[in-house]
């Protein structure tokens, strides 16, 4: 096959991949055009979703001014929870149902964008909350049709939620993260204005950057789409279809940009070029994992976040224990890549080179170890916690972490090799401490 040796056709296995992407507008100052964009989408009465911190920042004033200038009526919902829960999703939905809106705008990080997606869904097609939630926690019911137009305006760059049909939340009853997945959840437009990032603290920049990196690296090293069983019908092809040639292009370039700009942007407050590059890399990674899907580091991260005990991260507006998403992912990644490097060593070696590692004289089989070592070096430089121990976990927590994450089969099964529960526990053990 001309698309690369990683993709080999097999009898009764997948032979096609699907390309889906949100319309994106990228550039400094683009937030000021949101009124015209909303009118073009037919919006007349808008729910603007944000959080209590962004509520008082310049980007919201810019959004309000642009929407009012275009004659659009709006109401603001500013009670989005950082790291949303099933409870906060339902509170956002109540606001959407009561407001009789014909469109949505989200301004904030992934928590805001995901809450807006869920509020749009449940207010448009009301149902029991777990009906649309991923199996095995929920029923994974398909979204019945199109949602109301949604313009997503990120003020962070890690989650790339503006590019994806995914909404993630903490399910409080089970102490685990899960989500809702469906193409209809994708926003009608994403407005990526790098100027919205200028107030981010250093550790928030680092966490966002490593989330971008892991999105891209997981997608690039995911099992190939040609390993999936052939679908019963074409409508059942999943969004997370596995590594594919389209996603590869976006992901390897996102990895390269992270290697070139992440550490410098974290350490130098006046490095304006960095924000533009990091936001662009986040977009590329979002396009990549939005079509390929992530695997083990993200699957494990849901337990790391959901089982948090007493860790509070510097720079996040929360007085409650919280392991921010990007941190909950990257603390797992080196441990994972040492193992998955045995399944597709060449891909891990290429990812290591792209992020900045010197591969001179390195055997292909060492690609996973080299990639892990380079990530650890970047974590040290940017003050990311040293593994699970520094976010509050001990060896006595391994069983709980494993049991909480193993149900994330959508992600675990997208890894380039099969993983059983004992192996997953060993990955958590390997992530306890790195230096």
N, C-alpha and C positions, 0 to 999 in steps of 0.2 A: 504494500500500500504506500502511495507516495506521501501520505501525511505523517509518516514516521513509523519506526519499528515498534513503538509502544502500542500501536493500534493494529491488532491482527483480527481479521474476520474469522469467526468460528460458527459451526453449525448450531442453530437454535439460539444464537446470541445476537445482541443488538448490532445493527448495521447502519444506523443513522443517529445523528445528534441534532438537537434543536437549538437555534440561536434566538434568545429573547433579550431585549435590552430596553430600559426606560429612556425616554427622551431626556437629554441632559443639556443644560446651559451652563457653561463654565467661564468664569472670568471675574476680575475685580470689578465691583460695582454693579454686578448683575442683579443684586437684590432689589435695586431701585426700579427694575422693570416688572416686578411681580404684579402690579395692577393691570398692566397691558396683557400679561400672560393669563391672568385670571379671567379677564373679559373674553379673551380668545377661546377659553375653555367653557364659556357660557355661565360663569359664576356670577351670581347677584347677591347672595347672602352666604357668608363664609364663617365657618368656625376656625379660629386660629388657635392651634394647640402649642403650648410652650411650657416651661417649668418656672418655678419661683425665682430662680437665679437669672435666667435669660429675660424674664419679665421686666427687669430693670436695666437692661443693656441696650445699647444703640441699635443693634439689628432689629429689635421689635419696633422701635420708633420708625425705622426706615420702612418696615413692612406696612405698618398702620398708615403712614403718610402716603405711600404708593397706592394702597388699596382705596383709600378715601379719595384720592385724586382721580381715580378711575370710576368713582361713583358707586363703589361696592360697599354694602352693609356688612359689618363684621361684629362678632363677639369673641372675646378672648377666654380661653380655658387655660389657666396657669397652674393647675394642681397636678401636673404629670409627676409621677414618682420617678426618682433616679433608680434605675434597675426596676422596672415595673413588675407588678404582681397581677394575678388574676383579679384581685380586689380592685386595684387601681385601673385595670382595663375596663372593668364593669362600671366604675365611677365615671370614666371618660365617656363610656357608651351612653350613660344616662344624660349627660350634657348634650350629646349629639342627637339623641331622640327628642329631647324637649325643645331643641332650638330650631327645628324645621329648616335645616341648612341645605343648600344645593351644591356645596363644595367645601373642601377642607384645605387648610394650609398648616403645615407643621414647621416650627422654627425651634431648633434645638439639636440635641444629640440623638443617638439611636433610640433612646428611651421615649423621647417625644414623638419621633417619626413612627415607631412601632405602636405606640398608644393611639396615635391618630389613625393608623391603618385599621387597628382592631375596632375603634369606635365607628369608623366608616362602615366596616363589615357588619357589625352587630346591629347598628341602627338601620342599615339598608335591608338586611336579611335576618331579622330577629330569630333566635333559636336558643336552646339550652347552651350554656357557655361552653361545655366540653364537646359540643357537636363538631366544631371546626378544628379542635385542638388535635395535634399529631397523636397518632397511635404510638404506644399502647395506653398512654394516659387518657387521651380523648378518642373520639370516634373517627377523626380525619374525614369528616363529611366534605365533599367538594363544594366550593363556593358556587352558588346557583347561577350567578351572572355578573354583569359589570357593576362596579361600584361607582359612587359619585367621584368626580374629578378631585384629585389630591395633588397639591404642589408641595414638595418636600424641600426644605431649606436647611441643610445641616449647618450647625455651628461647631461641630467637631468633624473629624475625618476618618474615624476608625471603623464604624459599623458598616458604612456604605448602604444603610437601609434605604436610601433614596433610589438605589439601583435594583433592589431585590423584592421578591414577593414573599417575604418572611417577616413575621412579627414574634419577638421572643419575650417571654415573661417568666417570673418565678411563680410556680404553683405552690402556694403556701402549705396546703395540706400534706404534700409529699416532700417538701423541702428540696425541690429540684426545679431546674429550668426546663422549659419546653417551649413550644411555639405553635404557630399557625402558618401553613405554607400554601400558597396558591398564586398563580400568575395574576389573578384579578387584584391582588393586594398591591401590586407595583404601582407607585405613584404615576400620575399622568405626566409629570414633569419634575425634574430635580434641578434646583438652582444652586450651583456650587460657587459661592463667592468667597475666595480666600481671605478677604478682609474680615469675615465673621470669626476667624480663628485667633485674632490678635490678642485676646484676653486669656487664652488658655495657660494655666500654670505648667511648669516643666514636667512634672510627673504625669499630668493628664496628656500632654503631648506624647510622652514616651509610651504610655498605655495604648493610646490611639494608634501610634505608629506600629507597635508590635502586633496589634490586632490586624492592621492592614497586611503586615508581613505574613502573619500566620494564615490569614484568608488566602493569600496568593500562593504560599508554599504548600498548604494543605491541598488546594485545588490542583496545583501542578503535580503533586505526588499522589493524588487520589487514584483509585483503581480506574483503568481506562473504560470509557463508555462501552467498548466492544466486549467487556466481560459481563455486562448486564444481560439477564435473560431477555429474549425478544418479547416485547409487550403484547398482551392479548389484543389491544387495539391502540392506535397511535395516540389517542387522547390520554392514555395512561402513562406516557413517558414522564418521569419525575423531573422536577426542576434540578435536583441534584443528580445529574445523569452520569457523573464521573468525569475524569479528565478527558478533554477533547481538544482538537487542534485550534478551535476558536478561542477557548479559554486560555490555552497555553500562551498565546501571544500576549494577552493582557497580563497574565500572572507573572511571567518572567520579567516583563518590563516594570511591573509594580515592585517586584523584589529588588531589581537593580536600583530604582529610585530611592527605595528605603535605605539601601546600603550607602548611597551617596549622600543623603540629606538628613536622616533621622537623628543621629547622634549630635551633629552640629546644630540642628534646630533646637534640640533640648538644652544644649549647653550655652548657646548664644542667643540672648533675648532679642537682639536687633537683626537677626538673620531673616529678613523679610522674604528672600527668595525661597527659603525653606518651606514656608506655609503653602505657597503656590504649588511647589513640587509634591509635598506630602498630600495635599488635597487631591491632586491629579492622580497620584499613586493609589489613594483610597478609592477613587472612581474606577480605575483600571481593575483593582482587585475585586471591587464589587461586581463589575461586569463578569470577571472570571469566575468567582465562586457562585454568583447568581445563576450561572449555567452549568458549573461542574459540581459544586457542593464542597463543603469542608469534610474533615474526618476527625481523627481521634483528639487532637488538642482541644477542639471546640466541644466535642462530645463530653470530654472529661471536665471542661470548664464549667459546665452547667451544675455539676455536683460541687465544685470548688466554690462557686457563688452561692448555691442554694443551701449548703451546709455550714455557711460561715458562722463562726463563734464570736469572736471579739475584735477582729481586725478592722481598723478604720483607716482608710487611705487619705493621705495628705492631698488637699486640693479639690476634694469632692464635697458638694454641699449636702452632707448627711451626718447627723449625729448618731446614726445607728450603725451597727456592724455592717461592713460592706466590702466585698472584694470586687473592684471594678472589672468590667468584662475583659478588657485587654490584658490586665494582669492575670486574671483567672485562666486565660488562654495560654499566655507565653510561659508561665511557670511549668506548664506541661510539655511544651514543644520540644525542648532538647531531649528529654527522655524518650518521647515518641519517635523523633527522627533517627535516633540511634537504632531503633528497631525497624522502622519502615524503610530505612536505608538498605536493609538486606533484601527487600522485595523489588525495588527499582533503584539500584545504586547510581546509575548514570544520571537519573533525574535529580537525585539529592546532590550529586557533585555539581551539576549545572546550576542548581539553586544556590549552592555555596559560593560558586564563582560569581554569580550575579549579585549576591549581597556583599561581596567584597573580599572573600577569602582567597588566599593564594593557593592555587591547586597544583602548582609546579611539583612534579614528582609524586603526586598523590595517586595511589591506586584507586580505580573506580570503586572498588568494594568498600573503601573508606569514606565514601561520599557522605553517608549519614552521620558519621562521627565528626567529620570536618564541619559539616553544617551545624551540628549541635554545639561544637566548641566555639564557633564564630558567633552564634546567637548568644551564648553565655557571656562572651566578651562584650557584646553590645549591651546586654542587660546590666553588667557591672558599671559600664560607663554612664548609663542613664538612670542609675539608682532604682532599678526594678528589684523587687524582693527576691532574695536568694531561695527560690523554690517554695514548696508548700509550707515548710516550717516557719518561714517569715510572714506568712499570712494566717498563722495560727493553728496549723495541723501538725499532728504527731503520728508516729507509726500506729498507734492505737486507733487512729481514725481511718485507716486504709480500707477496712471492710465496709464502713459506711459510705465512703467515697465511691467505692467500686459498685456497691449495690444501687447507689443513686444514679450513677452514670450508665450502667450497663443497659437500661431500657432505651437509651438513645440510639436505637438501631439504625435510624436513618443516617446518622453520622458515622457510627462505628463500622457499619457495613460498607461505607464508602472508602475505607482504608484500602491500601494496595495489597493487604494480606489479611486472612481471617484472624479474628481476635476473640479468644474465649475469656471467661470471667477471671480465671487465674492470671492470664497474661495481662489483663487490664489492671489487676491489682499490682502486678510487678511494675507496670508503667507508672502508677501513682507512687510506688516505693522509690523508683528511680528519680522522681521529681521532687522528693522531699528536700534535697539540698544539693547545690551544684559547686559551691566553692567554700 
